[in-house]
Amino acid sequence: MKPIKLIIRTKTEKYPVLIGKNLVENLSSLFNQNSINCKKYLLIIDKKIPNKIISKVTKSLKKFDLFKYAFEANEKNKNQKSINEILNILLKKNFTRNDCLVSIGGGITGDVAGFAASIFKRGLKFVNIPSTLLSQVDSSVGGKTGINTTEGKNLVGSFYQPKLVISDIQFLESLPSREIVCGYAEILKHSLIFDKKFYCYLDTNIQKILELESPHIEKSIFQSCKIKKSVVEKDEKELNVRKILNFGHTFAHAYEAGLNFSKKLNHGEAVILGMRSALSFSLEKKIINKKEFDFVSNHFNNSKFPISIKTYFSLKDVDKIISFMMRDKKNISNKIKLMLIKKIGGPIIEKEFSYKIIKKFIQKNLMN
């Protein structure tokens, strides 16, 4: 089966996204077909990637000068120290701007590798090979890169588009079900903000998608990327319409940071909880009607999804959650900016609220 191909066109770059199975066996050919002709490659490899897949990658690229950096991919290592280690390899091995950095891993690996590529000699060629469902449908498309600081998530970074994205379905077969749910959260988000027909498809086929059944998983990845493509092409630097992709994320990022980015809650699970919060807040503020709310809420009640923030937080954590929400990069005043949903498929409403209003809402959710 030929890979599905999407072309992303932004003001700074035009690049393909390839979706299919067993693509990494033919990396050399795929690179050549997409005008990536380099002498040196630095592979930033998530340590969780199975050795048998990495062997296929290195075998495909054996005629080139290959260097590897094994990356322990977690939110705590998504920091300046990791960037410096990558930059030191590039400098010591005398990489030029015509050489290439390749990310093989999930969104954390892609964010770190992409940021390093963006600042090395003001821009090194970058190829993203996302290995998780989450990264295949979200972070690999759009050019966001970045690292975390003690002050919050993704507060240092850049917009830097790759030359090529290769989403190989075979990576997903080695993932635990929790990671599949993590990726599904972003697929679901894309349908909620942009395409009710796609949401209905997901609602009907959710179990088949979570079990990676073909062609449902390929269709879901493609459709999700297609939605993100349409948004990113209109607003590469998140100045306008791209903000709708943050639906649920102001809450989600605060929940992650509030737990110090621990394994208790991964990004996708945080996004599910964040969308639940944003959906409930939308209902409370009479932005969405009860019928639409119930349709989505029933979908969220899947047994594999996190159900409530009460599982992770208590009332004593409210001020900590609010403090992270106040530092969100979308905020431009002393109020908290939220993306709220009016109906399935959009529109998404951007509104500001005082921290007191949101604090009261979170307290209520922790008490009920």
C-alpha beads as a LAMMPS data file, in Angstrom:
LAMMPS data file: protein, C-alpha beads

368 atoms
367 bonds

1 atom types
1 bond types

-500.0 500.0 xlo xhi
-500.0 500.0 ylo yhi
-500.0 500.0 zlo zhi

Masses

1 110.0

Atoms # bond

1 1 1 0.000 0.000 0.000
2 1 1 1.420 3.371 -1.042
3 1 1 1.795 5.900 1.747
4 1 1 -0.836 8.614 2.043
5 1 1 0.686 12.000 1.340
6 1 1 -0.256 15.437 2.622
7 1 1 1.564 18.601 1.606
8 1 1 1.891 21.311 4.253
9 1 1 2.391 24.814 2.852
10 1 1 3.360 27.611 5.225
11 1 1 5.009 30.953 4.570
12 1 1 8.407 29.566 5.561
13 1 1 8.312 25.997 4.223
14 1 1 6.543 23.463 2.029
15 1 1 6.911 19.849 3.131
16 1 1 5.219 16.458 2.812
17 1 1 3.720 14.298 5.540
18 1 1 3.826 10.610 4.621
19 1 1 1.474 8.189 6.417
20 1 1 1.806 4.435 5.970
21 1 1 3.351 1.213 7.215
22 1 1 6.950 -0.034 7.017
23 1 1 8.214 3.298 5.701
24 1 1 11.461 3.404 7.696
25 1 1 12.872 0.497 5.684
26 1 1 13.048 2.879 2.735
27 1 1 14.319 6.060 4.355
28 1 1 17.185 6.546 1.914
29 1 1 14.770 6.380 -1.023
30 1 1 12.187 8.620 0.696
31 1 1 14.853 11.194 1.526
32 1 1 16.064 11.194 -2.057
33 1 1 12.523 11.511 -3.454
34 1 1 11.979 14.553 -1.247
35 1 1 15.287 16.294 -2.081
36 1 1 16.981 15.607 1.246
37 1 1 20.492 14.847 0.072
38 1 1 22.883 15.128 3.011
39 1 1 26.229 13.584 3.895
40 1 1 25.762 13.537 7.668
41 1 1 22.759 12.653 9.802
42 1 1 22.370 12.956 13.558
43 1 1 19.587 10.676 14.799
44 1 1 17.919 11.811 18.030
45 1 1 16.390 8.535 19.186
46 1 1 13.910 8.024 21.993
47 1 1 15.333 5.214 24.150
48 1 1 11.932 3.504 24.157
49 1 1 12.024 2.811 20.406
50 1 1 12.421 -0.965 19.800
51 1 1 15.919 -1.944 18.637
52 1 1 14.533 -3.864 15.665
53 1 1 13.040 -0.654 14.231
54 1 1 16.226 1.337 14.835
55 1 1 18.141 -1.401 13.016
56 1 1 15.871 -0.907 10.004
57 1 1 16.559 2.844 10.114
58 1 1 20.335 2.503 10.295
59 1 1 20.376 -0.174 7.613
60 1 1 18.424 2.096 5.276
61 1 1 20.874 4.963 5.872
62 1 1 24.085 2.878 5.991
63 1 1 25.739 4.700 3.077
64 1 1 25.746 7.988 5.001
65 1 1 27.736 9.243 7.996
66 1 1 25.400 8.430 10.874
67 1 1 25.613 9.673 14.456
68 1 1 23.202 8.838 17.252
69 1 1 22.030 10.521 20.426
70 1 1 19.958 8.322 22.760
71 1 1 17.373 10.526 24.446
72 1 1 15.489 9.691 27.635
73 1 1 12.234 11.270 26.518
74 1 1 10.290 12.780 29.382
75 1 1 9.080 16.251 30.324
76 1 1 11.889 16.721 32.872
77 1 1 14.530 16.148 30.170
78 1 1 12.814 18.531 27.784
79 1 1 15.246 21.215 28.892
80 1 1 18.224 23.359 27.948
81 1 1 20.702 20.707 29.167
82 1 1 19.459 18.258 26.511
83 1 1 19.668 20.981 23.854
84 1 1 23.269 21.725 24.810
85 1 1 24.231 18.044 24.555
86 1 1 22.786 17.834 21.031
87 1 1 24.452 21.071 19.953
88 1 1 27.811 19.820 21.247
89 1 1 27.569 16.708 19.066
90 1 1 26.701 18.786 16.002
91 1 1 29.641 21.105 16.675
92 1 1 32.191 18.390 17.433
93 1 1 31.203 16.392 14.335
94 1 1 31.395 19.567 12.233
95 1 1 27.829 19.465 10.897
96 1 1 26.946 22.090 8.295
97 1 1 23.578 23.645 7.486
98 1 1 23.352 21.209 4.559
99 1 1 23.443 18.215 6.904
100 1 1 20.404 16.855 8.715
101 1 1 19.052 16.212 12.185
102 1 1 16.447 13.429 12.372
103 1 1 14.053 12.973 15.281
104 1 1 12.844 9.420 15.918
105 1 1 10.458 9.470 18.825
106 1 1 7.362 11.066 20.266
107 1 1 6.431 14.695 20.673
108 1 1 8.983 15.423 23.394
109 1 1 11.803 14.094 21.221
110 1 1 10.512 16.042 18.215
111 1 1 10.179 19.276 20.199
112 1 1 13.735 19.023 21.549
113 1 1 15.288 17.912 18.253
114 1 1 13.400 20.536 16.262
115 1 1 14.453 23.320 18.635
116 1 1 18.100 22.224 18.459
117 1 1 17.873 22.159 14.640
118 1 1 16.342 25.630 14.580
119 1 1 19.174 27.278 16.533
120 1 1 22.201 25.370 15.216
121 1 1 23.910 27.752 12.769
122 1 1 20.485 29.473 12.545
123 1 1 18.857 26.474 10.905
124 1 1 19.810 22.866 10.166
125 1 1 17.783 20.537 7.950
126 1 1 15.255 18.675 10.077
127 1 1 13.272 15.478 9.459
128 1 1 10.641 14.303 11.929
129 1 1 9.789 10.591 12.254
130 1 1 7.097 10.564 14.974
131 1 1 6.800 7.252 16.802
132 1 1 3.671 7.784 18.897
133 1 1 0.073 8.313 17.844
134 1 1 0.091 11.648 19.672
135 1 1 3.080 12.975 17.756
136 1 1 1.826 11.604 14.433
137 1 1 -1.441 13.527 14.674
138 1 1 -0.274 16.631 16.486
139 1 1 3.251 17.849 17.227
140 1 1 4.878 16.584 14.008
141 1 1 2.679 18.927 11.945
142 1 1 2.996 22.670 12.324
143 1 1 6.582 23.433 13.293
144 1 1 6.232 24.144 16.997
145 1 1 9.417 23.320 18.899
146 1 1 10.393 24.054 22.471
147 1 1 11.539 23.118 25.928
148 1 1 10.181 23.455 29.456
149 1 1 11.480 25.615 32.301
150 1 1 10.781 25.630 36.025
151 1 1 8.198 28.328 35.266
152 1 1 6.078 26.152 32.975
153 1 1 5.709 24.086 29.821
154 1 1 7.022 25.113 26.376
155 1 1 7.992 28.622 27.455
156 1 1 11.228 28.611 25.414
157 1 1 11.093 27.589 21.762
158 1 1 10.671 28.502 18.120
159 1 1 8.541 27.889 15.054
160 1 1 10.648 25.732 12.734
161 1 1 9.143 23.580 10.001
162 1 1 10.677 20.211 9.093
163 1 1 11.705 19.245 5.568
164 1 1 9.777 15.974 5.817
165 1 1 7.511 14.093 8.239
166 1 1 7.287 10.283 8.083
167 1 1 4.491 8.708 10.136
168 1 1 5.092 4.955 10.123
169 1 1 2.189 2.963 11.588
170 1 1 4.487 0.103 12.658
171 1 1 5.759 2.232 15.564
172 1 1 2.282 2.202 17.104
173 1 1 2.204 -1.585 17.463
174 1 1 4.793 -1.439 20.249
175 1 1 2.914 1.186 22.278
176 1 1 0.932 0.429 25.459
177 1 1 -2.779 1.190 25.261
178 1 1 -2.304 4.241 27.493
179 1 1 -0.143 5.822 24.779
180 1 1 -2.785 5.129 22.130
181 1 1 -5.365 6.908 24.299
182 1 1 -2.878 9.772 24.625
183 1 1 -2.816 10.224 20.836
184 1 1 -6.519 9.699 20.456
185 1 1 -7.086 12.745 22.684
186 1 1 -5.656 15.038 20.009
187 1 1 -7.584 13.285 17.217
188 1 1 -10.739 13.867 19.238
189 1 1 -9.796 17.512 19.836
190 1 1 -9.343 18.124 16.119
191 1 1 -12.800 16.728 15.377
192 1 1 -14.419 18.807 18.127
193 1 1 -12.973 22.094 16.943
194 1 1 -13.322 21.574 13.206
195 1 1 -15.386 18.684 11.847
196 1 1 -18.586 17.266 13.335
197 1 1 -18.795 14.585 10.642
198 1 1 -15.352 13.332 11.667
199 1 1 -16.420 13.444 15.326
200 1 1 -19.414 11.217 14.529
201 1 1 -17.057 8.815 12.729
202 1 1 -14.867 8.683 15.833
203 1 1 -17.886 8.184 18.081
204 1 1 -18.945 5.174 15.987
205 1 1 -15.476 3.641 15.563
206 1 1 -13.650 4.549 18.759
207 1 1 -12.867 0.974 19.831
208 1 1 -11.548 -0.002 16.379
209 1 1 -9.297 3.062 16.361
210 1 1 -7.981 2.416 19.870
211 1 1 -7.193 -1.155 18.794
212 1 1 -5.309 0.164 15.724
213 1 1 -7.587 -1.585 13.244
214 1 1 -6.935 -0.804 9.584
215 1 1 -8.160 1.254 7.729
216 1 1 -9.683 3.133 10.699
217 1 1 -6.369 4.113 12.289
218 1 1 -4.895 5.352 8.992
219 1 1 -8.053 7.319 8.208
220 1 1 -8.046 8.900 11.675
221 1 1 -4.390 9.946 11.433
222 1 1 -4.881 11.346 7.937
223 1 1 -8.053 13.256 8.777
224 1 1 -6.530 14.634 11.965
225 1 1 -3.415 15.823 10.126
226 1 1 -5.593 17.295 7.396
227 1 1 -7.459 19.393 9.971
228 1 1 -4.233 20.596 11.560
229 1 1 -2.785 21.331 8.106
230 1 1 -5.726 23.620 7.266
231 1 1 -5.240 25.553 10.512
232 1 1 -1.444 25.798 10.384
233 1 1 -1.435 26.977 6.776
234 1 1 -3.685 29.899 7.733
235 1 1 -1.720 30.815 10.840
236 1 1 1.792 29.413 11.116
237 1 1 2.847 31.410 14.187
238 1 1 -0.315 31.071 16.299
239 1 1 -1.306 34.719 16.013
240 1 1 -4.926 34.139 15.079
241 1 1 -6.935 31.063 14.029
242 1 1 -4.283 28.546 15.159
243 1 1 -5.224 29.365 18.739
244 1 1 -8.252 27.084 18.351
245 1 1 -5.826 24.141 18.548
246 1 1 -5.385 25.079 22.209
247 1 1 -8.897 23.977 23.103
248 1 1 -8.575 22.385 26.555
249 1 1 -4.828 23.001 26.708
250 1 1 -4.779 25.893 29.195
251 1 1 -6.289 23.563 31.779
252 1 1 -4.259 20.575 30.506
253 1 1 -0.843 22.231 30.720
254 1 1 -1.625 23.449 34.243
255 1 1 -2.627 19.929 35.293
256 1 1 0.636 18.536 33.907
257 1 1 2.757 21.223 35.545
258 1 1 0.780 20.905 38.775
259 1 1 1.928 17.278 38.979
260 1 1 5.495 18.290 38.067
261 1 1 5.150 16.461 34.725
262 1 1 5.034 13.094 36.492
263 1 1 4.045 9.761 34.981
264 1 1 0.756 9.915 36.865
265 1 1 -0.689 11.927 33.987
266 1 1 0.641 11.920 30.430
267 1 1 -0.003 14.761 27.977
268 1 1 -2.942 13.135 26.207
269 1 1 -4.649 12.249 29.467
270 1 1 -4.132 15.834 30.598
271 1 1 -5.684 17.038 27.321
272 1 1 -8.724 14.811 27.902
273 1 1 -9.134 16.275 31.396
274 1 1 -8.477 19.754 29.986
275 1 1 -11.140 19.349 27.312
276 1 1 -13.549 18.020 29.935
277 1 1 -12.881 21.152 32.010
278 1 1 -13.225 23.478 29.017
279 1 1 -16.442 21.712 27.964
280 1 1 -17.942 22.007 31.467
281 1 1 -16.861 25.646 31.713
282 1 1 -18.471 26.276 28.300
283 1 1 -21.725 24.810 29.603
284 1 1 -21.537 26.802 32.824
285 1 1 -21.097 30.025 30.843
286 1 1 -23.946 29.025 28.469
287 1 1 -21.637 28.936 25.453
288 1 1 -22.564 25.336 24.517
289 1 1 -26.058 23.859 24.831
290 1 1 -26.863 20.801 26.967
291 1 1 -27.557 18.501 24.016
292 1 1 -24.165 19.095 22.428
293 1 1 -22.507 18.888 25.843
294 1 1 -24.086 15.495 26.581
295 1 1 -23.082 14.097 23.160
296 1 1 -19.418 14.888 23.849
297 1 1 -19.548 14.070 27.548
298 1 1 -20.811 10.554 26.783
299 1 1 -17.836 10.036 24.468
300 1 1 -15.461 11.161 27.228
301 1 1 -16.954 8.559 29.565
302 1 1 -15.055 5.771 27.799
303 1 1 -13.555 3.441 30.397
304 1 1 -10.020 4.002 29.079
305 1 1 -10.119 7.752 29.632
306 1 1 -9.307 9.639 32.852
307 1 1 -12.605 10.682 34.397
308 1 1 -11.975 13.482 36.878
309 1 1 -9.280 15.855 38.128
310 1 1 -10.206 14.631 41.639
311 1 1 -8.112 11.527 40.887
312 1 1 -5.000 13.714 40.727
313 1 1 -5.694 16.836 42.799
314 1 1 -7.339 18.032 45.985
315 1 1 -8.519 21.458 47.126
316 1 1 -5.058 22.313 48.469
317 1 1 -3.728 22.164 44.869
318 1 1 -6.070 24.817 43.441
319 1 1 -3.720 27.791 43.879
320 1 1 -0.898 25.840 42.242
321 1 1 -3.080 24.983 39.226
322 1 1 -4.221 28.600 38.883
323 1 1 -0.652 29.903 39.109
324 1 1 0.330 27.785 36.088
325 1 1 -2.780 28.889 34.190
326 1 1 -1.826 32.520 34.873
327 1 1 1.587 31.922 33.236
328 1 1 0.129 30.408 30.059
329 1 1 1.785 31.931 26.994
330 1 1 -1.584 32.902 25.445
331 1 1 -2.284 35.373 28.255
332 1 1 -1.650 39.039 27.525
333 1 1 -3.136 40.535 30.690
334 1 1 -3.682 39.574 34.336
335 1 1 -6.636 37.459 33.208
336 1 1 -6.643 33.863 31.965
337 1 1 -7.440 33.279 28.307
338 1 1 -9.508 30.169 27.495
339 1 1 -10.601 28.554 24.245
340 1 1 -14.209 27.430 24.724
341 1 1 -16.490 25.405 22.476
342 1 1 -19.845 26.612 21.147
343 1 1 -20.793 23.392 19.348
344 1 1 -19.203 20.243 17.949
345 1 1 -17.121 21.173 14.928
346 1 1 -16.735 24.784 16.035
347 1 1 -16.752 27.651 16.399
348 1 1 -14.265 27.961 19.246
349 1 1 -14.659 31.083 21.358
350 1 1 -11.656 32.878 22.862
351 1 1 -12.487 34.649 26.136
352 1 1 -10.666 36.040 29.142
353 1 1 -11.698 35.379 32.737
354 1 1 -10.381 36.507 36.087
355 1 1 -8.426 33.967 38.093
356 1 1 -11.133 34.192 40.792
357 1 1 -13.820 32.901 38.417
358 1 1 -11.667 30.005 37.220
359 1 1 -10.496 29.221 40.747
360 1 1 -14.113 28.944 41.872
361 1 1 -14.849 26.634 38.911
362 1 1 -11.915 24.310 39.728
363 1 1 -12.837 24.261 43.419
364 1 1 -16.377 23.236 42.512
365 1 1 -15.085 20.420 40.303
366 1 1 -12.875 19.130 43.106
367 1 1 -15.735 19.164 45.626
368 1 1 -18.465 17.560 43.472

Bonds

1 1 1 2
2 1 2 3
3 1 3 4
4 1 4 5
5 1 5 6
6 1 6 7
7 1 7 8
8 1 8 9
9 1 9 10
10 1 10 11
11 1 11 12
12 1 12 13
13 1 13 14
14 1 14 15
15 1 15 16
16 1 16 17
17 1 17 18
18 1 18 19
19 1 19 20
20 1 20 21
21 1 21 22
22 1 22 23
23 1 23 24
24 1 24 25
25 1 25 26
26 1 26 27
27 1 27 28
28 1 28 29
29 1 29 30
30 1 30 31
31 1 31 32
32 1 32 33
33 1 33 34
34 1 34 35
35 1 35 36
36 1 36 37
37 1 37 38
38 1 38 39
39 1 39 40
40 1 40 41
41 1 41 42
42 1 42 43
43 1 43 44
44 1 44 45
45 1 45 46
46 1 46 47
47 1 47 48
48 1 48 49
49 1 49 50
50 1 50 51
51 1 51 52
52 1 52 53
53 1 53 54
54 1 54 55
55 1 55 56
56 1 56 57
57 1 57 58
58 1 58 59
59 1 59 60
60 1 60 61
61 1 61 62
62 1 62 63
63 1 63 64
64 1 64 65
65 1 65 66
66 1 66 67
67 1 67 68
68 1 68 69
69 1 69 70
70 1 70 71
71 1 71 72
72 1 72 73
73 1 73 74
74 1 74 75
75 1 75 76
76 1 76 77
77 1 77 78
78 1 78 79
79 1 79 80
80 1 80 81
81 1 81 82
82 1 82 83
83 1 83 84
84 1 84 85
85 1 85 86
86 1 86 87
87 1 87 88
88 1 88 89
89 1 89 90
90 1 90 91
91 1 91 92
92 1 92 93
93 1 93 94
94 1 94 95
95 1 95 96
96 1 96 97
97 1 97 98
98 1 98 99
99 1 99 100
100 1 100 101
101 1 101 102
102 1 102 103
103 1 103 104
104 1 104 105
105 1 105 106
106 1 106 107
107 1 107 108
108 1 108 109
109 1 109 110
110 1 110 111
111 1 111 112
112 1 112 113
113 1 113 114
114 1 114 115
115 1 115 116
116 1 116 117
117 1 117 118
118 1 118 119
119 1 119 120
120 1 120 121
121 1 121 122
122 1 122 123
123 1 123 124
124 1 124 125
125 1 125 126
126 1 126 127
127 1 127 128
128 1 128 129
129 1 129 130
130 1 130 131
131 1 131 132
132 1 132 133
133 1 133 134
134 1 134 135
135 1 135 136
136 1 136 137
137 1 137 138
138 1 138 139
139 1 139 140
140 1 140 141
141 1 141 142
142 1 142 143
143 1 143 144
144 1 144 145
145 1 145 146
146 1 146 147
147 1 147 148
148 1 148 149
149 1 149 150
150 1 150 151
151 1 151 152
152 1 152 153
153 1 153 154
154 1 154 155
155 1 155 156
156 1 156 157
157 1 157 158
158 1 158 159
159 1 159 160
160 1 160 161
161 1 161 162
162 1 162 163
163 1 163 164
164 1 164 165
165 1 165 166
166 1 166 167
167 1 167 168
168 1 168 169
169 1 169 170
170 1 170 171
171 1 171 172
172 1 172 173
173 1 173 174
174 1 174 175
175 1 175 176
176 1 176 177
177 1 177 178
178 1 178 179
179 1 179 180
180 1 180 181
181 1 181 182
182 1 182 183
183 1 183 184
184 1 184 185
185 1 185 186
186 1 186 187
187 1 187 188
188 1 188 189
189 1 189 190
190 1 190 191
191 1 191 192
192 1 192 193
193 1 193 194
194 1 194 195
195 1 195 196
196 1 196 197
197 1 197 198
198 1 198 199
199 1 199 200
200 1 200 201
201 1 201 202
202 1 202 203
203 1 203 204
204 1 204 205
205 1 205 206
206 1 206 207
207 1 207 208
208 1 208 209
209 1 209 210
210 1 210 211
211 1 211 212
212 1 212 213
213 1 213 214
214 1 214 215
215 1 215 216
216 1 216 217
217 1 217 218
218 1 218 219
219 1 219 220
220 1 220 221
221 1 221 222
222 1 222 223
223 1 223 224
224 1 224 225
225 1 225 226
226 1 226 227
227 1 227 228
228 1 228 229
229 1 229 230
230 1 230 231
231 1 231 232
232 1 232 233
233 1 233 234
234 1 234 235
235 1 235 236
236 1 236 237
237 1 237 238
238 1 238 239
239 1 239 240
240 1 240 241
241 1 241 242
242 1 242 243
243 1 243 244
244 1 244 245
245 1 245 246
246 1 246 247
247 1 247 248
248 1 248 249
249 1 249 250
250 1 250 251
251 1 251 252
252 1 252 253
253 1 253 254
254 1 254 255
255 1 255 256
256 1 256 257
257 1 257 258
258 1 258 259
259 1 259 260
260 1 260 261
261 1 261 262
262 1 262 263
263 1 263 264
264 1 264 265
265 1 265 266
266 1 266 267
267 1 267 268
268 1 268 269
269 1 269 270
270 1 270 271
271 1 271 272
272 1 272 273
273 1 273 274
274 1 274 275
275 1 275 276
276 1 276 277
277 1 277 278
278 1 278 279
279 1 279 280
280 1 280 281
281 1 281 282
282 1 282 283
283 1 283 284
284 1 284 285
285 1 285 286
286 1 286 287
287 1 287 288
288 1 288 289
289 1 289 290
290 1 290 291
291 1 291 292
292 1 292 293
293 1 293 294
294 1 294 295
295 1 295 296
296 1 296 297
297 1 297 298
298 1 298 299
299 1 299 300
300 1 300 301
301 1 301 302
302 1 302 303
303 1 303 304
304 1 304 305
305 1 305 306
306 1 306 307
307 1 307 308
308 1 308 309
309 1 309 310
310 1 310 311
311 1 311 312
312 1 312 313
313 1 313 314
314 1 314 315
315 1 315 316
316 1 316 317
317 1 317 318
318 1 318 319
319 1 319 320
320 1 320 321
321 1 321 322
322 1 322 323
323 1 323 324
324 1 324 325
325 1 325 326
326 1 326 327
327 1 327 328
328 1 328 329
329 1 329 330
330 1 330 331
331 1 331 332
332 1 332 333
333 1 333 334
334 1 334 335
335 1 335 336
336 1 336 337
337 1 337 338
338 1 338 339
339 1 339 340
340 1 340 341
341 1 341 342
342 1 342 343
343 1 343 344
344 1 344 345
345 1 345 346
346 1 346 347
347 1 347 348
348 1 348 349
349 1 349 350
350 1 350 351
351 1 351 352
352 1 352 353
353 1 353 354
354 1 354 355
355 1 355 356
356 1 356 357
357 1 357 358
358 1 358 359
359 1 359 360
360 1 360 361
361 1 361 362
362 1 362 363
363 1 363 364
364 1 364 365
365 1 365 366
366 1 366 367
367 1 367 368
